[in-house]
Amino acid sequence: MEGEPASRRPTLVVGLLAVALTAILVVLALQVPELHDALRHVLDGDTGALRTQLRDLGVWGALVLVVLVLLHTVIPYPAELALAVAGYVYGFWIGVPLMLVSWLLTGLLGYALGRSIGAPAARRLLGATRVDRMAAMLENAGAYPLLASRLVPIVPFTLASVVPGALRVPLRRFAWTTVVGYVPMTCVVVLLGGRLEHLSLGDPLLWLAVAAVIGLLVVARPVLRRVERRAVRSS
């Protein structure tokens, strides 16, 4: 593009590729019966039907699940559904790496979309106060806010991907904090999903998993608020 600064061209290319990939994923979900059915199951919360479908598809079921996770960028649904189904169908040792890779790719797609729209557009879409607060945290508190946004289950995954992209957080930092921060939740939910058939209220694994999730909420939220206040004061 004539007159476009050279430093902006890579960002525009990445943004166009991200938008094109997102559009392709949506078209595939509408046109490919297996993907359409899988998306319908997850939006309906019918994990039983989704588990049956993926098992019947064999190896191709893993690809359907990866695409389903990527669609989370633009079609929100509880991420725990995909994690639990992965544990049930593929077990812990396959389900955990499969999900970590899938959610990393989804995070990178959201990051690229955020990078393409930039901070001004993110402020208009997501709210200036929220974006400016996160910008102060990311500038003054390093990697911790990124880790905390993945550890705390109530932080929307897409929001925690688009905003760092819009704020131009270094890609390497974004990638490793996404993986490391999402490991605890992934391991807990995939493990529970693998035990779904035999899970009962008397199962100690269930209560350990509940304690782990509650622990993340109890510990991460106050610490995140403390980091936020410190970042705002130093900005």
DOTITOR-303091 format. One line per 2 residues: their letters; for each residue x, y, z of N, C-alpha, C, O. Coordinates in steps of 0.001 Angstrom, whole numbers. Example, Ala and Ser with C-alpha at 12.3 -4.5 7.8 and 13.67 -1.06 7.14 Angstrom:
2
as) 13190,-5690,7800,12300,-4500,7800,13200,-3300,7800,14236,-3319,8465  12850,-2250,7080,13670,-1060,7140,12900,30,7870,13409,1138,8039
END
This chain:
235
me) 845,-1191,0,0,0,0,874,1231,0,1678,1431,911  718,2072,-1037,1588,3229,-1181,1302,4238,-86,147,4551,203
ge) 2360,4741,518,2230,5717,1580,2066,5119,2956,2077,5841,3953  1914,3797,3028,1763,3141,4326,3126,2970,4971,4023,2435,4320
pa) 3339,3396,6219,4630,3230,6881,5052,1771,6885,4232,870,7065  6359,1551,6681,6862,174,6602,6602,-588,7890,6372,-1796,7856
sr) 6636,115,9052,6444,-559,10330,5020,-1064,10511,4775,-1964,11314  4059,-474,9750,2671,-874,9873,2325,-2025,8950,1338,-2719,9191
rp) 3099,-2252,7903,2732,-3270,6917,2661,-4673,7498,1691,-5382,7230  3663,-5114,8297,3533,-6457,8883,2292,-6608,9747,1647,-7656,9727
tl) 1949,-5562,10512,761,-5620,11357,-495,-5746,10522,-1396,-6512,10864  -566,-5000,9424,-1729,-5087,8544,-1845,-6466,7923,-2944,-7011,7808
vv) -707,-7035,7519,-726,-8365,6916,-1208,-9397,7930,-2061,-10230,7627  -648,-9330,9144,-1057,-10259,10199,-2539,-10089,10499,-3260,-11072,10668
gl) -2991,-8846,10566,-4399,-8586,10840,-5307,-9149,9762,-6330,-9761,10069  -4946,-8948,8509,-5741,-9476,7405,-5778,-11000,7430,-6820,-11608,7186
la) -4631,-11613,7726,-4588,-13075,7814,-5465,-13580,8960,-6163,-14584,8823  -5420,-12872,10093,-6237,-13279,11237,-7720,-13164,10918,-8500,-14061,11237
va) -8106,-12070,10294,-9513,-11894,9915,-9927,-12962,8907,-11012,-13534,9012  -9049,-13230,7917,-9366,-14249,6905,-9507,-15631,7540,-10428,-16378,7207
lt) -8592,-15974,8458,-8668,-17271,9127,-9939,-17383,9954,-10588,-18429,9962  -10298,-16312,10647,-11526,-16325,11442,-12743,-16534,10557,-13643,-17303,10894
ai) -12766,-15841,9418,-13890,-16001,8487,-13957,-17429,7939,-15041,-17996,7801  -12793,-18004,7630,-12752,-19377,7122,-13278,-20351,8174,-14022,-21275,7846
lv) -12898,-20151,9428,-13365,-21029,10503,-14881,-20971,10631,-15535,-21999,10807  -15438,-19765,10543,-16893,-19625,10651,-17585,-20306,9475,-18594,-20986,9660
vl) -17049,-20128,8263,-17639,-20774,7085,-17572,-22288,7215,-18538,-22984,6902  -16429,-22802,7679,-16296,-24251,7870,-17315,-24762,8889,-17911,-25824,8706
al) -17505,-24000,9954,-18459,-24420,10984,-19878,-24462,10451,-20699,-25251,10918  -20169,-23612,9472,-21510,-23584,8896,-21689,-24626,7789,-22797,-25114,7566
qv) -20599,-24964,7100,-20715,-25800,5905,-20319,-27257,6121,-20841,-28139,5439  -19413,-27527,7046,-18960,-28903,7279,-19856,-29534,8342,-19898,-29052,9474
pe) -20568,-30597,7999,-21542,-31168,8946,-20940,-31540,10294,-21554,-31291,11332  -19746,-32132,10296,-19132,-32543,11560,-18860,-31348,12469,-19103,-31404,13674
lh) -18352,-30267,11876,-18072,-29068,12662,-19365,-28385,13104,-19470,-27900,14230  -20337,-28354,12210,-21624,-27740,12544,-22285,-28478,13699,-22810,-27858,14624
da) -22257,-29798,13640,-22862,-30587,14715,-22115,-30389,16030,-22728,-30233,17085  -20775,-30396,15954,-19972,-30228,17168,-20238,-28870,17817,-20367,-28776,19037
lr) -20318,-27823,17000,-20587,-26488,17529,-21984,-26421,18141,-22182,-25801,19185  -22947,-27061,17489,-24305,-27077,18034,-24347,-27790,19381,-25031,-27355,20308
hv) -23603,-28898,19476,-23566,-29636,20744,-22990,-28783,21875,-23524,-28763,22984  -21886,-28073,21577,-21228,-27306,22633,-22055,-26078,23025,-22070,-25691,24193
ld) -22744,-25465,22054,-23591,-24319,22375,-24832,-24745,23163,-25355,-23989,23981  -25287,-25964,22899,-26419,-26514,23659,-25988,-27069,25015,-26829,-27393,25854
gd) -24677,-27177,25224,-24182,-27775,26461,-24356,-29279,26502,-24323,-29883,27574  -24543,-29892,25330,-24765,-31339,25245,-23415,-32045,25109,-23036,-32466,24016
tg) -22706,-32170,26210,-21378,-32781,26159,-21446,-34275,25830,-20512,-34828,25250  -22546,-34922,26197,-22686,-36335,25882,-22698,-36579,24387,-22018,-37481,23897
al) -23466,-35781,23656,-23516,-35922,22198,-22171,-35581,21573,-21742,-36227,20617  -21502,-34560,22118,-20193,-34176,21583,-19170,-35279,21814,-18373,-35582,20926
rt) -19184,-35881,22999,-18250,-36975,23278,-18471,-38146,22330,-17516,-38720,21807  -19723,-38492,22114,-20045,-39598,21209,-19586,-39294,19793,-19014,-40155,19124
ql) -19830,-38084,19338,-19437,-37693,17990,-17931,-37777,17800,-17459,-38329,16806  -17172,-37232,18748,-15716,-37224,18609,-15144,-38636,18652,-14196,-38942,17929
rd) -15706,-39491,19485,-15222,-40871,19541,-15517,-41599,18236,-14699,-42394,17773  -16667,-41339,17644,-17021,-41987,16373,-16125,-41517,15233,-15879,-42263,14285
lg) -15635,-40275,15324,-14790,-39733,14259,-13348,-40225,14342,-12586,-40042,13392  -12961,-40837,15440,-11590,-41335,15587,-10584,-40200,15604,-10758,-39211,16316
vw) -9518,-40351,14806,-8456,-39333,14770,-8997,-37982,14316,-8555,-36940,14800  -9953,-37997,13388,-10503,-36741,12889,-11239,-35972,13978,-11400,-34755,13885
ga) -11682,-36677,14999,-12350,-36003,16099,-11452,-34991,16788,-11922,-33943,17231  -10156,-35296,16883,-9214,-34363,17504,-9134,-33068,16702,-9059,-31980,17273
lv) -9150,-33192,15366,-9109,-32000,14522,-10385,-31179,14689,-10336,-29950,14740  -11513,-31855,14773,-12783,-31151,14996,-12729,-30388,16315,-13194,-29251,16395
lv) -12165,-31006,17344,-12086,-30355,18649,-11160,-29146,18605,-11452,-28123,19225  -10047,-29250,17879,-9128,-28109,17742,-9834,-26939,17064,-9728,-25801,17521
vl) -10554,-27213,15974,-11282,-26147,15274,-12362,-25563,16173,-12606,-24357,16160  -13001,-26418,16948,-14032,-25956,17882,-13442,-24969,18891,-14065,-23960,19221
vl) -12241,-25268,19374,-11577,-24356,20307,-11221,-23044,19606,-11401,-21970,20181  -10722,-23118,18384,-10386,-21903,17641,-11612,-21016,17430,-11503,-19790,17440
lh) -12780,-21636,17238,-14010,-20867,17045,-14391,-20076,18292,-15186,-19138,18219  -13822,-20456,19434,-14103,-19737,20671,-13678,-18277,20574,-14155,-17448,21348
tv) -12799,-17949,19647,-12358,-16567,19457,-13526,-15649,19142,-13562,-14507,19600  -14486,-16145,18356,-15614,-15308,17937,-16965,-15843,18401,-17965,-15127,18344
ip) -17006,-17101,18862,-18258,-17695,19328,-18044,-18153,20766,-17532,-19250,20988  -18421,-17342,21740,-18131,-17686,23142,-18960,-18863,23637,-20145,-18988,23329
yp) -18317,-19705,24397,-18974,-20800,25110,-18041,-21178,26260,-16866,-20813,26230  -18527,-21895,27267,-17652,-22240,28399,-16455,-23089,27953,-16624,-24194,27437
ae) -15258,-22564,28158,-14051,-23282,27739,-13925,-24629,28433,-13323,-25558,27894  -14494,-24735,29632,-14392,-25979,30394,-15057,-27149,29674,-14676,-28301,29886
la) -16055,-26864,28818,-16714,-27943,28086,-15725,-28669,27175,-15678,-29898,27151  -14938,-27896,26428,-13954,-28505,25526,-12891,-29252,26308,-12458,-30328,25894
la) -12463,-28693,27440,-11435,-29343,28252,-11943,-30679,28801,-11234,-31684,28749  -13160,-30685,29322,-13711,-31909,29901,-13920,-32984,28842,-13641,-34160,29079
va) -14409,-32579,27678,-14625,-33543,26595,-13294,-34134,26135,-13207,-35329,25855  -12257,-33296,26059,-10932,-33800,25671,-10443,-34852,26649,-9867,-35860,26240
gy) -10666,-34628,27937,-10262,-35616,28931,-11036,-36906,28816,-10467,-37989,28958  -12321,-36806,28563,-13175,-37992,28456,-12809,-38833,27235,-12704,-40056,27329
vy) -12614,-38174,26087,-12398,-38893,24828,-10961,-39346,24666,-10717,-40459,24200  -9990,-38498,25044,-8589,-38776,24731,-7738,-39083,25958,-6581,-39480,25820
gf) -8285,-38908,27138,-7513,-39181,28339,-6620,-38009,28719,-6500,-37032,27980  -6002,-38125,29878,-5215,-37024,30435,-3972,-36731,29613,-3710,-35570,29299
wi) -3201,-37746,29256,-1885,-37527,28649,-1956,-37060,27211,-1002,-36462,26712  -3062,-37317,26534,-3260,-36759,25192,-4090,-35480,25286,-3825,-34506,24582
gv) -5097,-35492,26160,-5993,-34350,26264,-5311,-33067,26703,-5608,-31997,26170  -4394,-33154,27674,-3745,-31931,28173,-2897,-31249,27092,-3108,-30065,26833
pl) -1943,-31946,26447,-1182,-31245,25400,-2042,-30805,24225,-1798,-29750,23639  -3058,-31613,23872,-3948,-31227,22774,-4658,-29920,23096,-4761,-29038,22243
ml) -5145,-29794,24319,-5858,-28583,24708,-4925,-27388,24879,-5284,-26269,24511  -3734,-27609,25433,-2798,-26490,25593,-2406,-25908,24238,-2343,-24690,24074
vs) -2144,-26779,23275,-1809,-26300,21930,-3006,-25587,21307,-2855,-24531,20692  -4196,-26170,21467,-5396,-25576,20873,-5679,-24192,21449,-5975,-23255,20708
wl) -5586,-24068,22775,-5878,-22776,23384,-4771,-21770,23135,-5035,-20568,23090  -3527,-22233,22972,-2458,-21311,22585,-2738,-20739,21200,-2611,-19533,20985
lt) -3122,-21607,20256,-3450,-21135,18903,-4623,-20161,18936,-4629,-19161,18217  -5614,-20459,19774,-6765,-19567,19897,-6338,-18220,20486,-6789,-17166,20038
gl) -5467,-18268,21491,-4958,-17033,22067,-4181,-16213,21048,-4319,-14991,20994  -3367,-16878,20244,-2585,-16164,19230,-3484,-15554,18161,-3190,-14479,17639
lg) -4582,-16240,17833,-5531,-15675,16868,-6171,-14415,17441,-6273,-13400,16751  -6602,-14476,18699,-7155,-13284,19341,-6135,-12169,19452,-6457,-10998,19250
ya) -4892,-12538,19777,-3804,-11564,19867,-3605,-10859,18519,-3453,-9638,18467  -3608,-11637,17431,-3426,-11048,16100,-4580,-10119,15741,-4366,-9065,15143
lg) -5808,-10506,16106,-6945,-9625,15852,-6806,-8328,16650,-7077,-7244,16134  -6382,-8448,17909,-6174,-7252,18720,-5069,-6375,18170,-5178,-5149,18154
rs) -4002,-7020,17719,-2872,-6263,17156,-3318,-5481,15916,-2834,-4379,15658  -4245,-6066,15155,-4671,-5414,13913,-5599,-4234,14172,-5558,-3249,13433
ig) -6444,-4313,15217,-7373,-3200,15460,-6704,-2070,16223,-7096,-912,16075  -5680,-2386,17055,-4948,-1358,17782,-5655,-899,19042,-6828,-1202,19256
ap) -4939,-171,19867,-5446,278,21160,-6639,1227,21053,-7586,1079,21825  -6638,2210,20118,-7803,3112,20038,-9110,2368,19782,-10123,2649,20421
aa) -9086,1422,18851,-10294,644,18570,-10664,-235,19760,-11843,-407,20068  -9645,-795,20434,-9919,-1621,21616,-10576,-786,22710,-11462,-1277,23409
rr) -10155,471,22868,-10775,1341,23871,-12241,1582,23551,-13080,1603,24451  -12554,1766,22265,-13946,2002,21884,-14787,743,22070,-15932,814,22518
ll) -14212,-414,21722,-14979,-1658,21772,-15111,-2214,23183,-16161,-2743,23548  -14051,-2095,23976,-14001,-2756,25278,-14103,-1794,26451,-14246,-2215,27599
ga) -14029,-495,26158,-14110,498,27234,-12747,1084,27541,-11795,354,27815  -12654,2408,27495,-11366,3082,27677,-10785,2824,29059,-9581,2608,29193
tr) -11626,2844,30088,-11123,2661,31458,-10504,1282,31628,-9418,1146,32191  -11202,258,31139,-10695,-1112,31279,-9380,-1301,30540,-8447,-1894,31082
vd) -9292,-802,29305,-8082,-979,28507,-6929,-176,29099,-5806,-676,29170  -7186,1062,29527,-6122,1880,30104,-5600,1272,31405,-4402,1326,31685
rm) -6505,694,32200,-6080,56,33442,-5179,-1144,33144,-4150,-1342,33791  -5590,-1943,32146,-4768,-3102,31795,-3439,-2655,31202,-2408,-3283,31441
aa) -3460,-1581,30435,-2215,-1066,29862,-1237,-674,30957,-45,-966,30857  -1731,-11,32010,-867,381,33125,-303,-838,33834,866,-851,34220
ml) -1127,-1859,34004,-669,-3081,34649,413,-3767,33822,1444,-4184,34350  166,-3876,32526,1119,-4586,31671,2438,-3831,31559,3495,-4440,31397
en) 2374,-2510,31646,3596,-1711,31526,4430,-1764,32792,5659,-1774,32727  3767,-1797,33956,4480,-1668,35221,4602,-2963,36010,5408,-3043,36937
ag) 3816,-3979,35660,3824,-5206,36454,4341,-6415,35682,4295,-7535,36191  4825,-6210,34476,5449,-7300,33733,4487,-8407,33347,3369,-8153,32900
ay) 4943,-9651,33528,4195,-10804,33040,3080,-11227,33982,2184,-11967,33576  3114,-10779,35220,2161,-11313,36196,694,-11108,35804,-82,-12058,35907
pl) 270,-9901,35354,-1140,-9743,34979,-1571,-10711,33877,-2706,-11186,33881  -674,-11005,32937,-1007,-11970,31892,-1213,-13356,32479,-2152,-14061,32110
la) -336,-13745,33391,-493,-15045,34055,-1788,-15086,34861,-2525,-16071,34809  -2062,-14020,35602,-3257,-13992,36448,-4523,-14058,35620,-5501,-14677,36038
sr) -4526,-13424,34442,-5724,-13440,33605,-6028,-14833,33083,-7178,-15134,32763  -5012,-15693,32989,-5245,-17083,32580,-5587,-17965,33775,-6367,-18910,33654
lv) -5005,-17655,34924,-5251,-18465,36110,-6662,-18281,36645,-7277,-19237,37117  -7185,-17050,36575,-8503,-16762,37132,-9565,-17198,36127,-9626,-16636,35034
pi) -10403,-18179,36456,-11362,-18720,35483,-12406,-17722,35012,-12999,-17934,33954  -12663,-16623,35761,-13733,-15705,35377,-13293,-14698,34315,-14135,-13979,33776
vp) -12007,-14626,34002,-11541,-13709,32973,-11769,-14346,31598,-11205,-15403,31317  -12590,-13722,30730,-12848,-14310,29409,-11550,-14508,28624,-10706,-13614,28558
ft) -11407,-15694,28032,-10172,-16038,27332,-9913,-15074,26175,-8786,-14614,25986  -10958,-14768,25401,-10773,-13899,24239,-10374,-12492,24661,-9508,-11878,24039
la) -11002,-11978,25718,-10644,-10646,26208,-9180,-10584,26619,-8490,-9600,26354  -8708,-11658,27276,-7316,-11699,27729,-6351,-11958,26586,-5141,-12007,26806
sv) -6856,-12125,25378,-6004,-12300,24201,-6012,-11055,23317,-4967,-10606,22845  -7216,-10501,23100,-7341,-9349,22198,-6671,-8105,22782,-5966,-7385,22075
vp) -6893,-7858,24071,-6349,-6635,24679,-4818,-6615,24668,-4244,-5599,24275  -4122,-7692,25081,-2652,-7659,24973,-2167,-7442,23539,-1152,-6780,23319
ga) -2892,-8001,22560,-2510,-7754,21172,-2665,-6298,20807,-1788,-5714,20169  -3785,-5705,21210,-4027,-4295,20908,-3003,-3395,21585,-2634,-2347,21054
lr) -2547,-3815,22763,-1563,-3015,23502,-124,-3355,23113,824,-2816,23685  30,-4240,22148,1351,-4612,21620,2270,-5210,22686,3459,-4895,22742
vp) 1707,-6073,23527,2537,-6857,24448,3462,-7741,23618,3026,-8290,22606  4729,-7897,24015,5635,-8768,23248,5037,-10164,23044,4520,-10769,23983
lr) 5113,-10658,21823,4474,-11921,21471,5003,-13084,22303,4230,-13933,22747  6319,-13126,22517,6898,-14228,23283,6351,-14253,24702,6021,-15319,25220
rf) 6253,-13089,25336,5710,-13024,26693,4253,-13474,26712,3836,-14215,27601  3487,-13023,25728,2082,-13417,25661,1943,-14930,25514,1098,-15544,26166
aw) 2773,-15533,24658,2659,-16966,24387,2987,-17809,25609,2237,-18725,25945  4107,-17510,26286,4489,-18380,27402,3582,-18183,28606,3331,-19135,29346
tt) 3082,-16964,28821,2164,-16769,29940,815,-17431,29668,146,-17882,30598  418,-17489,28411,-826,-18183,28060,-719,-19662,28391,-1625,-20233,28997
vv) 389,-20285,27995,559,-21719,28235,709,-22005,29729,-5,-22841,30282  1639,-21308,30375,1913,-21571,31789,688,-21248,32649,343,-22011,33552
gy) 33,-20122,32369,-1112,-19731,33168,-2315,-20634,32989,-3139,-20755,33896  -2431,-21275,31826,-3597,-22120,31557,-3368,-23578,31953,-4300,-24381,31906
vp) -2150,-23928,32341,-1852,-25317,32710,-2701,-25811,33881,-3276,-26894,33773  -2813,-25073,35002,-3580,-25615,36136,-5025,-25938,35784,-5499,-27038,36067
mt) -5745,-24976,35160,-7134,-25216,34811,-7262,-26364,33806,-8169,-27189,33911  -6361,-26411,32846,-6408,-27481,31848,-6242,-28841,32504,-7011,-29764,32233
cv) -5249,-28967,33358,-4994,-30259,34011,-6179,-30683,34878,-6586,-31844,34852  -6730,-29741,35644,-7836,-30075,36547,-9062,-30530,35763,-9632,-31578,36068
vv) -9475,-29760,34758,-10716,-30065,34046,-10558,-31284,33149,-11478,-32096,33049  -9405,-31428,32491,-9178,-32615,31659,-9165,-33874,32525,-9712,-34907,32139
ll) -8542,-33779,33692,-8518,-34924,34604,-9923,-35292,35065,-10276,-36470,35108  -10722,-34290,35407,-12106,-34552,35796,-12902,-35140,34630,-13705,-36054,34816
gg) -12674,-34610,33438,-13370,-35136,32266,-13054,-36595,32016,-13930,-37366,31625  -11802,-36980,32241,-11406,-38369,32059,-12030,-39314,33069,-12159,-40512,32820
rl) -12420,-38757,34225,-13030,-39570,35271,-14548,-39416,35303,-15190,-39860,36255  -15129,-38796,34281,-16534,-38402,34318,-17471,-39576,34563,-18433,-39451,35322
eh) -17203,-40716,33927,-18095,-41868,34057,-18136,-42402,35481,-19153,-42942,35917  -17022,-42250,36211,-16917,-42852,37537,-16906,-41815,38651,-16649,-42144,39809
ls) -17186,-40548,38298,-17105,-39483,39279,-18340,-39493,40174,-19460,-39676,39699  -18127,-39294,41472,-19229,-39220,42422,-18873,-38205,43496,-17727,-37767,43592
lg) -19860,-37834,44304,-19623,-36850,45359,-18636,-37365,46401,-18036,-36579,47135  -18471,-38674,46467,-17512,-39232,47413,-16115,-39374,46867,-15221,-39839,47574
dp) -15903,-38981,45614,-14593,-39106,44986,-13687,-37972,45472,-14012,-36805,45254  -12557,-38281,46125,-11667,-37206,46607,-11110,-36357,45479,-10785,-35189,45690
ll) -10992,-36929,44272,-10494,-36155,43140,-11412,-34976,42841,-10946,-33887,42506  -12720,-35198,42963,-13672,-34125,42712,-13438,-32964,43673,-13404,-31808,43250
wl) -13278,-33257,44942,-13106,-32203,45935,-11741,-31532,45837,-11605,-30345,46131  -10728,-32296,45424,-9422,-31674,45177,-9508,-30694,44012,-8923,-29612,44059
av) -10238,-31077,42967,-10394,-30195,41819,-11166,-28938,42202,-10786,-27832,41817  -12249,-29104,42957,-13022,-27944,43415,-12159,-27034,44278,-12200,-25812,44137
aa) -11365,-27643,45186,-10483,-26849,46041,-9451,-26091,45214,-9115,-24951,45532  -8946,-26724,44151,-7952,-26063,43292,-8550,-24845,42606,-7919,-23790,42557
vi) -9764,-24981,42073,-10411,-23862,41390,-10716,-22737,42374,-10462,-21568,42082  -11258,-23086,43536,-11551,-22068,44550,-10264,-21377,45004,-10239,-20166,45226
gl) -9188,-22175,45138,-7903,-21601,45525,-7408,-20583,44516,-6874,-19540,44892  -7585,-20882,43226,-7185,-19931,42189,-7975,-18638,42314,-7417,-17548,42187
lv) -9280,-18762,42563,-10112,-17568,42696,-9738,-16753,43929,-9639,-15527,43868  -9531,-17444,45049,-9251,-16761,46308,-7903,-16056,46279,-7772,-14933,46764
va) -6901,-16722,45707,-5544,-16180,45726,-5311,-15176,44606,-4743,-14108,44836  -5747,-15514,43390,-5373,-14699,42236,-6085,-13350,42208,-5461,-12345,41865
rp) -7346,-13296,42551,-8082,-12041,42418,-7557,-10938,43339,-7320,-9830,42857  -7362,-11184,44650,-6822,-10107,45500,-5417,-9677,45083,-5092,-8490,45109
vl) -4586,-10647,44699,-3224,-10298,44279,-3266,-9474,43008,-2509,-8514,42861  -4151,-9845,42082,-4280,-9091,40845,-4733,-7659,41124,-4233,-6721,40503
rr) -5669,-7485,42046,-6114,-6132,42389,-4976,-5323,43012,-4850,-4125,42758  -4143,-5985,43834,-3021,-5291,44454,-2012,-4842,43395,-1503,-3722,43440
ve) -1732,-5734,42444,-818,-5380,41350,-1397,-4238,40526,-670,-3340,40101  -2725,-4277,40298,-3376,-3247,39533,-3241,-1873,40210,-2915,-885,39552
rr) -3492,-1817,41517,-3380,-550,42246,-1959,-15,42201,-1740,1184,42032  -984,-928,42356,418,-511,42320,799,13,40945,1534,993,40823
av) 291,-652,39905,608,-217,38538,10,1140,38252,650,1980,37619  -1246,1374,38724,-1887,2663,38473,-1154,3781,39223,-996,4878,38687
rs) -705,3516,40458,9,4534,41217,1339,4905,40578,1763,6060,40633  2005,3906,39963,3320,4183,39383,3257,4689,37965,4277,5086,37402
s) 2064,4683,37371,1949,5145,35979,1872,6666,35908,1772,7229,34818
END
